[in-house]
């Protein structure tokens, strides 16, 4: 499985937006469709909330891609 890191620069990101920004879909609406189809897990559990708040330290898996969310470091 391919893994990528997503640097979170806020307290959280909505799941559908994370899927879009990670390149798994072209829009937030398409991200909602992936969640509705049951293709997304968060921390190993199926996630049905399209706008679930994803925070640093969580892992999202969809279509063979693992997204590891981490806090952005200031610089």
C-alpha positions as CSV (number, residue, x, y, z in Angstrom):
1,X,0.0,0.0,0.0
2,X,1.3,3.4,-0.9
3,X,1.5,6.0,2.0
4,X,1.7,9.7,1.8
5,X,1.9,12.4,4.5
6,X,-0.5,15.3,4.7
7,X,0.7,18.2,6.8
8,X,-2.3,19.8,8.6
9,X,-2.0,23.5,9.2
10,X,-5.2,23.8,11.2
11,X,-6.9,21.9,14.1
12,X,-8.6,19.6,11.6
13,X,-9.7,19.0,8.0
14,X,-12.9,17.6,6.8
15,X,-12.6,14.1,5.4
16,X,-14.0,14.9,2.0
17,X,-11.5,17.9,1.6
18,X,-8.6,15.7,2.7
19,X,-9.4,13.2,0.0
20,X,-9.5,16.0,-2.6
21,X,-6.2,17.6,-1.4
22,X,-4.5,14.2,-1.3
23,X,-5.3,13.7,-4.9
24,X,-7.8,10.9,-4.6
25,X,-10.6,12.8,-6.3
26,X,-11.2,16.1,-8.1
27,X,-13.6,17.7,-5.7
28,X,-15.1,17.7,-2.3
29,X,-18.3,16.3,-3.7
30,X,-16.4,13.4,-5.3
31,X,-14.7,12.9,-1.9
32,X,-18.2,12.6,-0.3
33,X,-19.1,10.0,-2.9
34,X,-16.1,7.9,-2.0
35,X,-17.1,8.0,1.7
36,X,-20.8,7.2,0.8
37,X,-19.6,4.1,-1.2
38,X,-17.9,2.8,1.9
39,X,-14.4,3.1,0.4
40,X,-12.8,5.1,3.3
41,X,-11.5,4.0,6.6
42,X,-10.1,6.2,9.4
43,X,-7.7,4.6,11.9
44,X,-8.8,1.2,10.6
45,X,-12.5,1.7,11.0
46,X,-15.0,2.3,8.2
47,X,-16.0,6.0,8.1
48,X,-19.5,7.0,6.9
49,X,-19.4,10.7,8.0
50,X,-18.5,12.6,4.8
51,X,-17.3,15.7,6.8
52,X,-15.7,13.8,9.7
53,X,-13.0,16.0,11.4
54,X,-9.6,14.5,10.7
55,X,-6.8,15.6,13.1
56,X,-3.1,15.2,13.3
57,X,-2.1,11.6,14.2
58,X,-4.9,9.9,12.3
59,X,-4.6,7.7,9.2
60,X,-7.1,7.6,6.4
61,X,-7.1,4.8,3.8
62,X,-8.9,4.9,0.5
63,X,-8.3,3.0,-2.8
64,X,-5.0,1.6,-1.7
65,X,-3.6,4.9,-0.5
66,X,-2.8,5.5,3.2
67,X,-2.8,9.2,4.2
68,X,-0.9,9.9,7.4
69,X,-2.0,13.2,8.8
70,X,0.5,15.1,10.8
71,X,0.8,18.5,12.3
72,X,2.6,21.0,10.1
73,X,5.7,22.4,11.6
74,X,6.3,26.1,11.6
75,X,9.4,27.4,10.1
